[in-house]
Amino acid sequence: MIRKAASKVMVLAAATLMTGATVMNCSKKSDSDDVGSVGLALTLPGGAVVNTVSYSITGGTPPLSMPLTGTIDVSAPGTTQATALVSGLNEGAYTVSMTASASDGQTCSGSAMFNVVRNQTAMASVILQCSKIRTTGSVAINGHLDQCPYITGISASSLQAQVGGNINVTVTATDLDGDAITYTWTNGTPATGSLTPTNAATAVFHCNAVGSSSLSIAITDTVCGDSLTNAIPLTCIPATTGTAGTTGTAGTTGTAGTTGTAGTTGTAGTTGTAGTTGTAGTTGTAGTTGTAGTTGTAGTTGTAGTTGTAGRGGTTGTAGTTGTAGTGGSSPPPPVEAIFPQSPASATAACRDCVAPFQTGIEGCLTIQTSDPTGYSLCQAAGACFRANPTCNQTGDTGSCFCGTNGGSCDSAVGSSGAANGPCVSQVTAAAGRQVVTGTTDSPTPATILSRYGDTAYAIGRLTSLASFAGAFCGGECQY
């Protein structure tokens, strides 16, 4: 008697990872027990380590009530195949699905169909397709060029000031792309002095205590930039008493009043008829009043007119009046800095009043008028040139008065197209060569000239220390 098909069929299933697997025939024929089975075999790819392989069988006639599942342990050293023998399957079409996870993160899966025939072992060859998890990405590069801004010059109205005084500092920079430039000043010793503002091209250093500090400047267009570290060394010195004003010139002496004109003589009376009295002579005309003396010291008193001679029987002439005394003379106006407006006088006073809070007693040409007349004349000449060319003093930067349009090269290019070409080259050169403390004169190079800007030991420093303040903070009052 033939047993039921479900008990007579064996299936051998084999699985391979991406490549064909070596199939091992693990079926066994039994005359006494006609059961079916499936054998599984898996060859691992080179380098991939799989510890377990899972399988699931579905299908059959009638269909299996639930999948047949199992796990194959392939973790033993030297294992190269995964095999399994599943028996007790009914005749019919089946599907076997296999899954595995490799040690390198790959996940593998595959399936194959097979048919079970009674008393035979079916072979199922499964190819597992492995997918490795992608761990890389990509980037789209979109580059563009940016011309970094660069510093073309720095200046200071002075390298030292008294406690309570101010020093004006300025940086000039260029961005060839036309981008907006951001400025950042850094004060090395805040206890010595305060610096405001710190985010503009021009700033003011106010001396709070005796000591020294160094200023650094950095610029950027938000992409790249330029910087100078410890670029401007500053010193704060003790405050001293201000210099006394000079004495005004005395007024001139007024011209004396003129002498009054004498009265005229009366005309003699004519002879009357005999026995009668002659007619009296007329009265002499009075002398005129003396003209007043001109302005200055009081004029002398005018001489009185003389008495008219009486005519016969006439009255005496009236005396001339006294001349009016001259009024007091006025003193000439005091000298002013060449950077101040020369007219009207109200503008000069407004400029002087605006600049006064920034002066420390060592700034301006007038501070050397008596001690070094030569330096004073050179200082005033350069200041007059600044005054005549107000466009070269823009917001306190007087460097273009010397460098002109060659601000980036005028300190080194001598006799070339990049040399200084400002409107005041000769005047600045002469003032920069005059040492007002020792009273000596030299011939400075362009680089030395620019280094003496703001150095009050030289005539140019006395001028620029005041002119920078006038241009930066008093442009309206000083008509810059």
C-alpha positions as a Python dict, from the first residue, in 0.01 Angstrom:
ca = {
    (1, 'M'): (0, 0, 0),
    (2, 'I'): (136, 339, -97),
    (3, 'R'): (158, 593, 186),
    (4, 'K'): (27, 946, 149),
    (5, 'A'): (236, 1174, -69),
    (6, 'A'): (296, 1409, 223),
    (7, 'S'): (502, 1147, 393),
    (8, 'K'): (700, 1030, 93),
    (9, 'V'): (865, 1344, -46),
    (10, 'M'): (1204, 1501, 36),
    (11, 'V'): (1341, 1830, -101),
    (12, 'L'): (1705, 1943, -94),
    (13, 'A'): (1736, 2321, -122),
    (14, 'A'): (2069, 2497, -190),
    (15, 'A'): (2136, 2872, -154),
    (16, 'T'): (2423, 3085, -285),
    (17, 'L'): (2525, 3446, -215),
    (18, 'M'): (2525, 3636, -546),
    (19, 'T'): (2695, 3340, -721),
    (20, 'G'): (2601, 2985, -792),
    (21, 'A'): (2633, 2763, -490),
    (22, 'T'): (2791, 2425, -466),
    (23, 'V'): (2505, 2181, -427),
    (24, 'M'): (2550, 1894, -190),
    (25, 'N'): (2312, 1603, -225),
    (26, 'C'): (2195, 1539, 125),
    (27, 'S'): (1887, 1331, 32),
    (28, 'K'): (1844, 973, 148),
    (29, 'K'): (1632, 704, -15),
    (30, 'S'): (1442, 472, 217),
    (31, 'D'): (1236, 181, 90),
    (32, 'S'): (1051, 156, 414),
    (33, 'D'): (975, 529, 471),
    (34, 'D'): (875, 718, 156),
    (35, 'V'): (898, 1073, 293),
    (36, 'G'): (994, 1393, 102),
    (37, 'S'): (1260, 1652, 201),
    (38, 'V'): (1453, 1960, 77),
    (39, 'G'): (1828, 2020, 125),
    (40, 'L'): (1983, 2371, 154),
    (41, 'A'): (2343, 2460, 78),
    (42, 'L'): (2507, 2811, 73),
    (43, 'T'): (2852, 2916, -42),
    (44, 'L'): (2964, 3243, 123),
    (45, 'P'): (3134, 3506, -93),
    (46, 'G'): (3497, 3589, -29),
    (47, 'G'): (3549, 3826, 261),
    (48, 'A'): (3186, 3834, 380),
    (49, 'V'): (3108, 3673, 714),
    (50, 'V'): (2756, 3539, 771),
    (51, 'N'): (2681, 3377, 1105),
    (52, 'T'): (2320, 3269, 1045),
    (53, 'V'): (2092, 3214, 746),
    (54, 'S'): (1715, 3203, 788),
    (55, 'Y'): (1470, 3025, 554),
    (56, 'S'): (1092, 3011, 507),
    (57, 'I'): (901, 2755, 290),
    (58, 'T'): (546, 2821, 166),
    (59, 'G'): (312, 2653, -86),
    (60, 'G'): (225, 2284, -143),
    (61, 'T'): (-99, 2099, -226),
    (62, 'P'): (-295, 2155, -16),
    (63, 'P'): (-108, 2470, 94),
    (64, 'L'): (82, 2465, 419),
    (65, 'S'): (-123, 2613, 701),
    (66, 'M'): (181, 2818, 803),
    (67, 'P'): (529, 2866, 661),
    (68, 'L'): (800, 2623, 759),
    (69, 'T'): (1085, 2829, 906),
    (70, 'G'): (1427, 2766, 1042),
    (71, 'T'): (1774, 2906, 1106),
    (72, 'I'): (2105, 2767, 983),
    (73, 'D'): (2413, 2827, 1202),
    (74, 'V'): (2718, 2888, 981),
    (75, 'S'): (2939, 3054, 1247),
    (76, 'A'): (3175, 2759, 1293),
    (77, 'P'): (3531, 2827, 1165),
    (78, 'G'): (3591, 2698, 814),
    (79, 'T'): (3218, 2685, 725),
    (80, 'T'): (3166, 2765, 360),
    (81, 'Q'): (2810, 2639, 300),
    (82, 'A'): (2471, 2663, 465),
    (83, 'T'): (2266, 2345, 424),
    (84, 'A'): (1937, 2223, 560),
    (85, 'L'): (1719, 1920, 492),
    (86, 'V'): (1348, 1967, 535),
    (87, 'S'): (1126, 1656, 511),
    (88, 'G'): (759, 1569, 535),
    (89, 'L'): (643, 1787, 245),
    (90, 'N'): (337, 1710, 36),
    (91, 'E'): (365, 1693, -338),
    (92, 'G'): (323, 2023, -512),
    (93, 'A'): (492, 2359, -593),
    (94, 'Y'): (674, 2542, -316),
    (95, 'T'): (873, 2861, -268),
    (96, 'V'): (1170, 2883, -37),
    (97, 'S'): (1286, 3234, 80),
    (98, 'M'): (1623, 3287, 248),
    (99, 'T'): (1767, 3591, 434),
    (100, 'A'): (2106, 3662, 590),
    (101, 'S'): (2301, 3952, 740),
    (102, 'A'): (2674, 3990, 669),
    (103, 'S'): (2928, 4133, 912),
    (104, 'D'): (3002, 4426, 679),
    (105, 'G'): (2646, 4555, 710),
    (106, 'Q'): (2504, 4399, 396),
    (107, 'T'): (2159, 4242, 398),
    (108, 'C'): (2098, 3946, 168),
    (109, 'S'): (1775, 3789, 49),
    (110, 'G'): (1655, 3558, -227),
    (111, 'S'): (1398, 3295, -315),
    (112, 'A'): (1346, 3004, -552),
    (113, 'M'): (1060, 2775, -653),
    (114, 'F'): (1075, 2394, -649),
    (115, 'N'): (839, 2100, -700),
    (116, 'V'): (817, 1808, -461),
    (117, 'V'): (758, 1461, -610),
    (118, 'R'): (690, 1164, -391),
    (119, 'N'): (990, 947, -301),
    (120, 'Q'): (1233, 1205, -443),
    (121, 'T'): (1454, 1483, -305),
    (122, 'A'): (1393, 1812, -477),
    (123, 'M'): (1682, 2056, -517),
    (124, 'A'): (1621, 2425, -446),
    (125, 'S'): (1899, 2663, -556),
    (126, 'V'): (1859, 3009, -403),
    (127, 'I'): (2065, 3311, -505),
    (128, 'L'): (2081, 3566, -225),
    (129, 'Q'): (2112, 3921, -351),
    (130, 'C'): (2308, 4135, -111),
    (131, 'S'): (2269, 4511, -78),
    (132, 'K'): (2528, 4710, 110),
    (133, 'I'): (2412, 5017, 300),
    (134, 'R'): (2548, 5326, 127),
    (135, 'T'): (2769, 5523, 365),
    (136, 'T'): (2894, 5791, 128),
    (137, 'G'): (2743, 6113, -7),
    (138, 'S'): (2828, 6380, -260),
    (139, 'V'): (2880, 6752, -270),
    (140, 'A'): (2811, 7011, -542),
    (141, 'I'): (3091, 7270, -544),
    (142, 'N'): (3005, 7622, -654),
    (143, 'G'): (3308, 7849, -619),
    (144, 'H'): (3350, 8221, -686),
    (145, 'L'): (3634, 8469, -655),
    (146, 'D'): (3653, 8740, -389),
    (147, 'Q'): (3920, 9011, -384),
    (148, 'C'): (4017, 9062, -22),
    (149, 'P'): (4030, 9426, 96),
    (150, 'Y'): (4373, 9555, 197),
    (151, 'I'): (4503, 9835, 416),
    (152, 'T'): (4665, 10120, 222),
    (153, 'G'): (4771, 10341, 511),
    (154, 'I'): (4734, 10438, 877),
    (155, 'S'): (4790, 10773, 1048),
    (156, 'A'): (4776, 10933, 1391),
    (157, 'S'): (4745, 11299, 1474),
    (158, 'S'): (5018, 11247, 1736),
    (159, 'L'): (5198, 10957, 1900),
    (160, 'Q'): (5167, 11112, 2245),
    (161, 'A'): (4923, 11330, 2436),
    (162, 'Q'): (4880, 11463, 2786),
    (163, 'V'): (4640, 11292, 3025),
    (164, 'G'): (4297, 11423, 2937),
    (165, 'G'): (4398, 11485, 2575),
    (166, 'N'): (4295, 11309, 2255),
    (167, 'I'): (4477, 11145, 1962),
    (168, 'N'): (4299, 11097, 1631),
    (169, 'V'): (4380, 10772, 1442),
    (170, 'T'): (4275, 10680, 1090),
    (171, 'V'): (4305, 10377, 859),
    (172, 'T'): (4255, 10381, 482),
    (173, 'A'): (4169, 10064, 290),
    (174, 'T'): (4064, 9950, -58),
    (175, 'D'): (3837, 9667, -181),
    (176, 'L'): (3875, 9613, -556),
    (177, 'D'): (3536, 9436, -569),
    (178, 'G'): (3363, 9741, -424),
    (179, 'D'): (3239, 9542, -122),
    (180, 'A'): (3158, 9723, 201),
    (181, 'I'): (3451, 9714, 447),
    (182, 'T'): (3405, 9647, 818),
    (183, 'Y'): (3665, 9798, 1057),
    (184, 'T'): (3770, 9666, 1399),
    (185, 'W'): (4015, 9856, 1622),
    (186, 'T'): (4176, 9682, 1922),
    (187, 'N'): (4319, 9881, 2215),
    (188, 'G'): (4613, 9699, 2375),
    (189, 'T'): (4592, 9875, 2714),
    (190, 'P'): (4241, 10002, 2793),
    (191, 'A'): (4355, 10127, 3136),
    (192, 'T'): (4583, 10384, 2970),
    (193, 'G'): (4318, 10524, 2736),
    (194, 'S'): (3977, 10463, 2580),
    (195, 'L'): (3920, 10421, 2206),
    (196, 'T'): (3592, 10522, 2039),
    (197, 'P'): (3444, 10418, 1810),
    (198, 'T'): (3607, 10081, 1745),
    (199, 'N'): (3416, 10002, 1423),
    (200, 'A'): (3493, 10299, 1199),
    (201, 'A'): (3783, 10412, 980),
    (202, 'T'): (3856, 10705, 1215),
    (203, 'A'): (3866, 10674, 1594),
    (204, 'V'): (3971, 10890, 1891),
    (205, 'F'): (4207, 10766, 2164),
    (206, 'H'): (4148, 10954, 2491),
    (207, 'C'): (4434, 10946, 2745),
    (208, 'N'): (4306, 10847, 3090),
    (209, 'A'): (4635, 10774, 3269),
    (210, 'V'): (5011, 10799, 3221),
    (211, 'G'): (5136, 10498, 3024),
    (212, 'S'): (5149, 10348, 2677),
    (213, 'S'): (4924, 10141, 2453),
    (214, 'S'): (4934, 9993, 2102),
    (215, 'L'): (4643, 9994, 1859),
    (216, 'S'): (4574, 9711, 1615),
    (217, 'I'): (4340, 9732, 1317),
    (218, 'A'): (4160, 9458, 1118),
    (219, 'I'): (3936, 9496, 813),
    (220, 'T'): (3710, 9248, 630),
    (221, 'D'): (3445, 9227, 362),
    (222, 'T'): (3288, 8934, 559),
    (223, 'V'): (3478, 8684, 338),
    (224, 'C'): (3843, 8777, 392),
    (225, 'G'): (4044, 9079, 493),
    (226, 'D'): (4368, 9232, 618),
    (227, 'S'): (4510, 9335, 956),
    (228, 'L'): (4799, 9513, 1127),
    (229, 'T'): (4897, 9419, 1482),
    (230, 'N'): (5039, 9681, 1723),
    (231, 'A'): (5037, 9922, 1429),
    (232, 'I'): (5017, 10252, 1621),
    (233, 'P'): (5217, 10293, 1949),
    (234, 'L'): (5071, 10569, 2169),
    (235, 'T'): (5201, 10732, 2489),
    (236, 'C'): (5009, 10934, 2750),
    (237, 'I'): (5222, 11184, 2945),
    (238, 'P'): (5145, 11397, 3255),
    (239, 'A'): (4940, 11710, 3190),
    (240, 'T'): (5130, 12044, 3194),
    (241, 'T'): (5025, 12410, 3234),
    (242, 'G'): (4916, 12588, 2915),
    (243, 'T'): (5141, 12851, 2745),
    (244, 'A'): (5060, 13217, 2828),
    (245, 'G'): (4914, 13437, 2554),
    (246, 'T'): (5134, 13703, 2389),
    (247, 'T'): (5104, 14078, 2466),
    (248, 'G'): (4902, 14296, 2223),
    (249, 'T'): (5073, 14582, 2034),
    (250, 'A'): (5010, 14931, 2175),
    (251, 'G'): (4784, 15174, 1982),
    (252, 'T'): (4942, 15463, 1787),
    (253, 'T'): (4935, 15825, 1906),
    (254, 'G'): (4652, 16045, 1772),
    (255, 'T'): (4731, 16364, 1572),
    (256, 'A'): (4700, 16684, 1772),
    (257, 'G'): (4400, 16914, 1707),
    (258, 'T'): (4470, 17223, 1488),
    (259, 'T'): (4486, 17580, 1626),
    (260, 'G'): (4168, 17787, 1609),
    (261, 'T'): (4171, 18083, 1362),
    (262, 'A'): (4206, 18423, 1527),
    (263, 'G'): (3911, 18667, 1521),
    (264, 'T'): (3936, 18945, 1260),
    (265, 'T'): (3983, 19313, 1350),
    (266, 'G'): (3672, 19536, 1353),
    (267, 'T'): (3648, 19806, 1084),
    (268, 'A'): (3716, 20154, 1210),
    (269, 'G'): (3415, 20389, 1243),
    (270, 'T'): (3394, 20674, 996),
    (271, 'T'): (3428, 21031, 1102),
    (272, 'G'): (3100, 21187, 1197),
    (273, 'T'): (2982, 21527, 1151),
    (274, 'A'): (3168, 21766, 1360),
    (275, 'G'): (3072, 21752, 1717),
    (276, 'T'): (2909, 21404, 1689),
    (277, 'T'): (3057, 21072, 1794),
    (278, 'G'): (3195, 20840, 1525),
    (279, 'T'): (3009, 20517, 1447),
    (280, 'A'): (3146, 20222, 1644),
    (281, 'G'): (3354, 19965, 1459),
    (282, 'T'): (3190, 19621, 1402),
    (283, 'T'): (3269, 19324, 1624),
    (284, 'G'): (3555, 19091, 1512),
    (285, 'T'): (3451, 18742, 1393),
    (286, 'A'): (3528, 18458, 1640),
    (287, 'G'): (3811, 18205, 1564),
    (288, 'T'): (3695, 17865, 1427),
    (289, 'T'): (3700, 17543, 1634),
    (290, 'G'): (4017, 17323, 1612),
    (291, 'T'): (3974, 16992, 1420),
    (292, 'A'): (3971, 16676, 1642),
    (293, 'G'): (4287, 16452, 1655),
    (294, 'T'): (4283, 16113, 1478),
    (295, 'T'): (4246, 15779, 1660),
    (296, 'G'): (4528, 15674, 1895),
    (297, 'T'): (4662, 15849, 2203),
    (298, 'A'): (4462, 16157, 2290),
    (299, 'G'): (4546, 16455, 2068),
    (300, 'T'): (4684, 16772, 2222),
    (301, 'T'): (4455, 17057, 2304),
    (302, 'G'): (4395, 17298, 2016),
    (303, 'T'): (4533, 17649, 2068),
    (304, 'A'): (4262, 17907, 2133),
    (305, 'G'): (4197, 18171, 1866),
    (306, 'T'): (4360, 18512, 1934),
    (307, 'T'): (4157, 18809, 2036),
    (308, 'G'): (4047, 19035, 1751),
    (309, 'T'): (4179, 19389, 1758),
    (310, 'A'): (3904, 19636, 1845),
    (311, 'G'): (3810, 19902, 1593),
    (312, 'R'): (3777, 20242, 1708),
    (313, 'G'): (3478, 20232, 1929),
    (314, 'G'): (3425, 19854, 1829),
    (315, 'T'): (3390, 19552, 2065),
    (316, 'T'): (3654, 19282, 2130),
    (317, 'G'): (3659, 18968, 1903),
    (318, 'T'): (3551, 18629, 2055),
    (319, 'A'): (3829, 18374, 2130),
    (320, 'G'): (3856, 18052, 1922),
    (321, 'T'): (3732, 17727, 2089),
    (322, 'T'): (3958, 17447, 2212),
    (323, 'G'): (4034, 17147, 1973),
    (324, 'T'): (3868, 16808, 2056),
    (325, 'A'): (4106, 16547, 2200),
    (326, 'G'): (4188, 16237, 1984),
    (327, 'T'): (4038, 15897, 2093),
    (328, 'G'): (4245, 15595, 2211),
    (329, 'G'): (4415, 15369, 1949),
    (330, 'S'): (4308, 14993, 1901),
    (331, 'S'): (4546, 14689, 1905),
    (332, 'P'): (4594, 14478, 1584),
    (333, 'P'): (4427, 14126, 1576),
    (334, 'P'): (4634, 13837, 1719),
    (335, 'P'): (4787, 13582, 1475),
    (336, 'V'): (4584, 13268, 1397),
    (337, 'E'): (4664, 12917, 1278),
    (338, 'A'): (4693, 12883, 901),
    (339, 'I'): (4431, 12605, 905),
    (340, 'F'): (4164, 12843, 1039),
    (341, 'P'): (3944, 13035, 790),
    (342, 'Q'): (4093, 13380, 730),
    (343, 'S'): (3754, 13550, 681),
    (344, 'P'): (3499, 13615, 804),
    (345, 'A'): (3624, 13655, 1160),
    (346, 'S'): (3318, 13472, 1298),
    (347, 'A'): (3419, 13156, 1108),
    (348, 'T'): (3772, 13174, 1247),
    (349, 'A'): (3639, 13201, 1601),
    (350, 'A'): (3395, 12909, 1547),
    (351, 'C'): (3678, 12688, 1414),
    (352, 'R'): (3909, 12784, 1702),
    (353, 'D'): (3638, 12712, 1962),
    (354, 'C'): (3559, 12372, 1808),
    (355, 'V'): (3924, 12261, 1793),
    (356, 'A'): (4021, 12398, 2138),
    (357, 'P'): (3903, 12091, 2341),
    (358, 'F'): (4139, 11868, 2140),
    (359, 'Q'): (4453, 12078, 2192),
    (360, 'T'): (4707, 11974, 2455),
    (361, 'G'): (4960, 12261, 2433),
    (362, 'I'): (5193, 12090, 2183),
    (363, 'E'): (4965, 12099, 1879),
    (364, 'G'): (4943, 12376, 1619),
    (365, 'C'): (5194, 12618, 1465),
    (366, 'L'): (5144, 12890, 1729),
    (367, 'T'): (5308, 12667, 1994),
    (368, 'I'): (5648, 12724, 1822),
    (369, 'Q'): (5603, 13087, 1709),
    (370, 'T'): (5853, 13214, 1964),
    (371, 'S'): (6072, 12908, 2029),
    (372, 'D'): (6139, 12828, 1660),
    (373, 'P'): (6039, 13107, 1418),
    (374, 'T'): (6175, 12909, 1120),
    (375, 'G'): (5967, 12604, 1210),
    (376, 'Y'): (5668, 12832, 1269),
    (377, 'S'): (5697, 12980, 917),
    (378, 'L'): (5727, 12633, 756),
    (379, 'C'): (5432, 12506, 963),
    (380, 'Q'): (5215, 12804, 863),
    (381, 'A'): (5311, 12764, 495),
    (382, 'A'): (5202, 12400, 490),
    (383, 'G'): (4884, 12488, 680),
    (384, 'A'): (4802, 12761, 427),
    (385, 'C'): (4836, 12502, 149),
    (386, 'F'): (4600, 12266, 337),
    (387, 'R'): (4359, 12557, 372),
    (388, 'A'): (4380, 12640, 1),
    (389, 'N'): (4314, 12276, -93),
    (390, 'P'): (4040, 12159, 148),
    (391, 'T'): (3971, 11843, -56),
    (392, 'C'): (4309, 11704, 56),
    (393, 'N'): (4190, 11701, 420),
    (394, 'Q'): (3903, 11455, 404),
    (395, 'T'): (3759, 11356, 744),
    (396, 'G'): (4091, 11425, 913),
    (397, 'D'): (4319, 11235, 672),
    (398, 'T'): (4575, 11489, 551),
    (399, 'G'): (4796, 11226, 390),
    (400, 'S'): (4660, 11302, 44),
    (401, 'C'): (4790, 11661, 74),
    (402, 'F'): (5129, 11497, 21),
    (403, 'C'): (5057, 11162, -153),
    (404, 'G'): (4777, 11286, -378),
    (405, 'T'): (4642, 10996, -590),
    (406, 'N'): (4934, 10764, -507),
    (407, 'G'): (4845, 10680, -147),
    (408, 'G'): (4956, 10318, -182),
    (409, 'S'): (5305, 10388, -320),
    (410, 'C'): (5413, 10742, -234),
    (411, 'D'): (5618, 10628, 65),
    (412, 'S'): (5864, 10433, -151),
    (413, 'A'): (5827, 10537, -516),
    (414, 'V'): (6070, 10825, -572),
    (415, 'G'): (6090, 10982, -917),
    (416, 'S'): (5841, 10735, -1067),
    (417, 'S'): (5476, 10741, -1166),
    (418, 'G'): (5384, 10625, -816),
    (419, 'A'): (5560, 10912, -635),
    (420, 'A'): (5383, 11171, -420),
    (421, 'N'): (5178, 11411, -635),
    (422, 'G'): (4961, 11595, -380),
    (423, 'P'): (4905, 11971, -397),
    (424, 'C'): (5134, 12041, -98),
    (425, 'V'): (5439, 11820, -165),
    (426, 'S'): (5701, 12096, -130),
    (427, 'Q'): (5541, 12258, 176),
    (428, 'V'): (5495, 11923, 357),
    (429, 'T'): (5852, 11815, 273),
    (430, 'A'): (5997, 12139, 415),
    (431, 'A'): (5786, 12123, 733),
    (432, 'A'): (5870, 11752, 784),
    (433, 'G'): (6242, 11834, 767),
    (434, 'R'): (6230, 12090, 1050),
    (435, 'Q'): (6300, 11956, 1403),
    (436, 'V'): (6138, 12223, 1621),
    (437, 'V'): (6286, 12100, 1949),
    (438, 'T'): (6652, 12110, 1841),
    (439, 'G'): (6604, 12377, 1571),
    (440, 'T'): (6775, 12161, 1304),
    (441, 'T'): (6674, 12082, 946),
    (442, 'D'): (6724, 11766, 735),
    (443, 'S'): (6604, 11625, 398),
    (444, 'P'): (6358, 11345, 479),
    (445, 'T'): (6263, 11061, 241),
    (446, 'P'): (5893, 11012, 153),
    (447, 'A'): (5867, 10727, 406),
    (448, 'T'): (6025, 10946, 676),
    (449, 'I'): (5790, 11233, 589),
    (450, 'L'): (5483, 11013, 647),
    (451, 'S'): (5631, 10876, 970),
    (452, 'R'): (5661, 11235, 1105),
    (453, 'Y'): (5292, 11303, 1048),
    (454, 'G'): (5157, 11353, 1400),
    (455, 'D'): (5506, 11367, 1558),
    (456, 'T'): (5504, 11702, 1738),
    (457, 'A'): (5885, 11713, 1745),
    (458, 'Y'): (5860, 11828, 1381),
    (459, 'A'): (5683, 12127, 1225),
    (460, 'I'): (5463, 11898, 1011),
    (461, 'G'): (5354, 11710, 1326),
    (462, 'R'): (5250, 12033, 1500),
    (463, 'L'): (5033, 12112, 1196),
    (464, 'T'): (4876, 11771, 1122),
    (465, 'S'): (4795, 11702, 1488),
    (466, 'L'): (4560, 12004, 1478),
    (467, 'A'): (4451, 11985, 1113),
    (468, 'S'): (4337, 11624, 1154),
    (469, 'F'): (4108, 11723, 1442),
    (470, 'A'): (3973, 12014, 1239),
    (471, 'G'): (3896, 11795, 939),
    (472, 'A'): (3755, 11501, 1137),
    (473, 'F'): (3543, 11677, 1399),
    (474, 'C'): (3510, 12043, 1299),
    (475, 'G'): (3464, 12025, 922),
    (476, 'G'): (3165, 12258, 924),
    (477, 'E'): (3310, 12514, 1164),
    (478, 'C'): (3651, 12516, 990),
    (479, 'Q'): (3495, 12510, 640),
    (480, 'Y'): (3654, 12181, 527),
}
